[in-house]
């Protein structure tokens, strides 16, 4: 009889511990039960924000919870990315990153590790890089472009959306692979670079097709070659680099979703499965293709492999070209 209070106390403690330890599992089962913050580390209105909004709308339709697009541009994507890295790992702060996620920390001191501080959810879409030139350039093919660059080393330039970005590294990779020396002209964004290219202030550029498809169709720019293993449906006249005589020029530009490191696997898997479903939707596929992109879903494990592979690949390009950025 004298042990009854102790038994009751022990039982109460056991029940309380069970409730406490069961709470995280219950939260994961009920995920999501409040709005999700979906960060893009770029200024609002760009193609990354547009695709993030498409994904967010489908999340909301499926789960009934609002997805808030939070555009946090600046600092070469570091500001928005660091914000998510330091957010609670509960699935309510996620980020839509581009391939620059594994490039920028190799060029400047970022306050996070692009691999260690994030949990990969899924890649979602892919865009290729296209070499375009001003119509005044006396070239119509890739072989002619390379021959001219070799005949006049250091005199042909290419515009990019900024130092350290994919456009910049695509140009440096081309220099290394083709054995030429194009001069890099960095701009503060893709729009001003393309304006000057159309105006003839610069001669060429390596660009995401969505930014120049209409200009190539109208004749304001000339498409020379596109990366990847197939031609773009919207510009079937532009050959791939392999077809045009430069195999190995692989600079595909992926985007995908990350969560903070430590996010429970059950939540990561639920987000990833939903992204797989969204990427297969006919209306999403049609919208991506109309923008010169294509679906590129990979699960968390494969996405991690893709990130590590491209991190190593661009490290080689950065070293070979001695590229540096100031913080």
C-alpha positions in Angstrom: 0.0 0.0 0.0 2.8 2.4 0.9 4.2 2.0 -2.7 1.0 3.0 -4.4 1.8 6.7 -4.6 5.2 5.9 -6.0 3.6 3.6 -8.6 1.1 6.3 -9.6 3.9 8.8 -9.9 6.0 6.5 -12.0 2.9 5.8 -14.2 2.2 9.5 -14.6 5.9 10.1 -15.5 5.9 7.3 -18.1 2.7 8.7 -19.7 4.2 12.2 -19.8 7.4 11.0 -21.4 5.4 9.0 -24.0 3.5 12.2 -24.8 6.7 14.2 -25.1 8.6 11.7 -27.3 5.5 11.1 -29.4 5.0 14.8 -30.2 7.7 15.1 -33.0 6.3 12.0 -34.7 2.8 13.4 -34.5 3.9 16.7 -35.9 5.5 14.9 -38.8 2.3 12.9 -39.5 0.3 16.1 -39.5 2.7 18.0 -41.7 1.9 20.5 -43.0 -0.6 22.1 -40.6 0.4 25.8 -41.1 1.7 27.9 -44.0 5.1 27.0 -45.6 7.7 29.7 -46.4 9.2 29.1 -49.8 12.4 31.2 -50.2 14.0 32.1 -53.5 17.5 33.7 -53.1 16.9 36.0 -56.1 14.9 39.2 -56.7 11.2 38.7 -57.4 10.0 38.3 -60.9 12.8 36.1 -62.3 12.3 32.7 -63.8 13.2 31.0 -60.5 10.5 32.9 -58.7 8.0 32.0 -61.4 8.7 28.3 -61.2 8.7 28.4 -57.3 5.3 30.0 -57.5 4.1 27.2 -59.8 5.3 24.6 -57.3 3.8 26.5 -54.3 0.4 26.7 -55.9 0.4 22.9 -56.4 1.5 22.3 -52.8 -1.4 24.5 -51.6 -3.9 22.7 -53.8 -2.8 19.3 -52.5 -2.4 20.1 -48.8 -4.7 23.1 -48.2 -1.9 25.2 -46.6 -0.7 28.4 -48.0 2.8 28.5 -49.5 4.3 32.0 -49.1 7.0 32.9 -51.7 9.7 34.9 -50.0 12.1 36.5 -52.5 15.4 37.3 -50.7 17.8 38.4 -53.3 21.2 39.9 -52.7 24.8 38.9 -51.9 25.1 36.5 -54.8 22.2 34.4 -53.4 24.0 34.2 -50.0 21.4 36.3 -48.0 18.4 34.1 -48.8 20.3 30.9 -48.6 21.8 31.6 -45.2 18.4 32.6 -43.9 17.0 29.1 -44.6 20.2 27.4 -43.4 19.6 29.0 -40.0 15.8 28.3 -40.0 14.2 25.6 -37.8 14.4 22.2 -39.5 10.7 21.5 -39.4 9.7 21.7 -43.0 8.1 25.1 -42.8 11.1 27.0 -44.3 12.3 25.6 -47.6 14.3 27.1 -50.5 14.3 26.9 -54.3 17.9 27.0 -55.4 19.7 26.9 -58.8 23.0 25.3 -59.6 24.8 28.4 -58.4 24.1 27.0 -54.9 27.1 24.8 -55.1 29.2 27.3 -57.1 29.0 30.6 -55.1 30.5 29.2 -51.8 33.6 28.2 -53.9 34.1 31.8 -55.0 33.5 33.7 -51.8 33.2 33.1 -48.0 29.6 32.0 -47.4 28.4 31.5 -43.8 27.1 28.1 -44.7 28.2 24.9 -46.3 26.1 24.1 -49.5 26.0 20.4 -48.7 26.4 19.9 -45.0 23.9 22.6 -43.9 21.0 21.5 -46.1 18.7 18.4 -46.6 18.1 17.8 -50.3 14.4 17.4 -51.2 14.4 17.1 -55.0 15.6 18.7 -58.1 12.7 19.9 -60.3 13.7 21.4 -63.6 16.6 21.8 -66.0 17.6 24.5 -68.5 20.4 24.3 -71.0 22.9 27.1 -72.0 22.8 28.5 -75.5 25.6 30.3 -77.3 24.1 33.3 -79.1 25.8 36.1 -81.1 24.9 39.5 -82.5 23.9 39.2 -86.2 26.9 41.4 -87.2 29.3 38.6 -86.2 30.5 36.9 -89.4 29.7 33.4 -88.2 26.8 31.1 -88.6 28.1 27.9 -87.1 30.0 26.8 -84.0 33.1 25.8 -86.1 33.1 29.3 -87.7 32.8 30.9 -84.2 35.7 28.9 -82.8 37.9 29.5 -85.9 37.3 33.3 -85.6 38.1 33.2 -81.9 41.3 31.3 -82.6 42.2 33.7 -85.4 41.6 36.8 -83.2 42.5 35.6 -79.6 41.2 37.9 -76.9 39.3 40.2 -79.2 35.8 38.5 -79.0 33.8 39.0 -75.8 30.9 37.4 -74.1 28.4 39.0 -71.7 27.1 37.3 -68.6 24.6 38.0 -65.9 27.4 38.5 -63.4 30.7 37.2 -62.3 30.6 33.7 -60.8 27.2 32.8 -62.2 26.5 29.9 -64.5 26.7 32.1 -67.6 30.2 33.2 -66.6 31.4 29.7 -65.9 29.7 28.4 -69.1 31.9 30.8 -71.0 35.1 29.8 -69.1 34.3 26.1 -69.7 33.9 26.9 -73.4 37.3 28.6 -73.4 38.9 25.6 -71.8 37.2 23.0 -74.0 37.5 24.8 -77.3 41.0 26.1 -76.7 40.0 29.8 -77.2 40.1 33.0 -75.1 36.8 34.9 -75.1 36.8 38.1 -72.9 34.3 38.1 -70.1 32.0 41.1 -69.7 30.0 40.8 -66.5 26.6 42.6 -66.1 24.3 43.1 -63.1 21.7 40.6 -64.3 20.7 38.9 -67.5 18.4 41.7 -68.8 21.0 44.4 -69.2 23.4 41.9 -70.7 20.9 40.9 -73.4 20.0 44.5 -74.1 23.6 45.3 -74.9 24.0 42.1 -76.9 21.0 43.0 -79.0 22.4 46.5 -79.4 25.8 45.2 -80.5 27.8 46.6 -77.5 28.9 43.0 -76.8 29.4 40.2 -79.3 28.2 37.0 -77.7 26.7 35.3 -74.6 26.0 32.0 -73.0 22.4 32.2 -71.8 19.4 30.3 -70.5 17.2 29.9 -73.6 14.1 31.4 -72.0 15.9 34.8 -72.1 16.5 34.9 -75.8 14.1 32.5 -77.6 12.0 35.4 -78.9 15.1 37.4 -80.0 16.5 34.4 -81.9 13.2 33.8 -83.6 13.0 37.5 -84.6 16.5 37.6 -85.9 17.8 40.1 -83.4 20.2 37.4 -82.2 21.7 34.3 -83.9 21.6 31.0 -82.1 24.8 29.0 -82.6 24.5 25.9 -80.4 22.8 24.6 -77.3 24.0 22.3 -74.6 22.4 19.0 -73.7 21.7 15.9 -75.8 18.8 17.2 -77.9 17.7 20.3 -79.7 15.1 22.7 -78.1 11.6 22.1 -79.4 11.1 25.9 -79.7 14.4 26.4 -81.7 14.8 23.2 -83.7 17.2 24.9 -86.1 19.9 25.4 -83.4 22.1 22.3 -83.1 23.6 20.9 -79.9 27.2 21.5 -79.2 27.9 17.8 -79.8 26.2 18.0 -83.3 28.1 21.2 -84.0 31.5 19.6 -83.3 32.2 20.2 -79.6 31.3 17.1 -77.6 31.6 17.2 -73.8 30.2 20.7 -73.4 27.7 19.9 -70.6 26.5 22.9 -68.7 22.9 22.0 -67.9 21.4 24.4 -65.3 19.3 22.6 -62.7 17.0 23.9 -59.9 15.6 22.2 -56.9 14.3 22.4 -53.3 16.3 22.2 -50.2 15.4 22.2 -46.5 17.6 23.0 -43.5 19.8 20.2 -42.3 18.1 18.0 -39.7 14.7 18.2 -41.2 13.0 14.9 -40.4 13.2 12.3 -43.2 9.4 11.8 -43.1 8.9 15.5 -44.0 11.6 15.5 -46.7 10.1 12.4 -48.3 6.6 13.9 -48.2 7.8 17.1 -49.9 9.8 15.0 -52.4 7.0 12.7 -53.3 4.7 15.7 -53.9 7.3 17.3 -56.2 7.6 14.1 -58.2 3.8 14.2 -58.7 3.9 17.9 -59.7 6.7 17.5 -62.1 4.7 14.8 -64.0 1.6 17.0 -64.4 0.9 17.8 -68.1 0.2 21.6 -67.4 3.5 21.9 -65.5 5.5 20.1 -68.2 3.9 22.3 -70.8 4.7 25.5 -68.9 8.3 24.5 -68.4 8.9 23.5 -72.0 7.3 26.8 -73.2 10.0 28.5 -71.2 12.8 26.5 -72.8 13.1 24.3 -69.7 12.2 20.7 -69.0 11.2 18.6 -65.9 14.2 17.2 -64.1 12.9 15.4 -60.9 15.4 13.5 -58.8 14.8 12.1 -55.3 16.7 13.4 -52.3 19.5 10.8 -52.6 20.1 11.4 -56.3 19.8 15.1 -55.9 22.6 15.0 -53.4 24.7 13.1 -55.9 24.0 15.7 -58.6 25.0 18.6 -56.3 28.2 16.9 -55.2 29.1 16.0 -58.8 28.5 19.6 -60.1 30.3 21.1 -57.1 33.4 19.1 -58.1 33.0 19.8 -61.8 32.8 23.6 -61.3 35.6 23.6 -58.8 37.8 22.3 -61.7 36.6 25.1 -64.0 37.1 27.7 -61.3 40.7 26.5 -60.6 41.6 26.2 -64.3 40.3 29.7 -65.1 41.5 31.3 -61.8 38.1 32.8 -61.1 37.8 34.9 -57.9 35.0 37.1 -56.4 35.2 39.7 -53.7 32.8 39.3 -50.8 
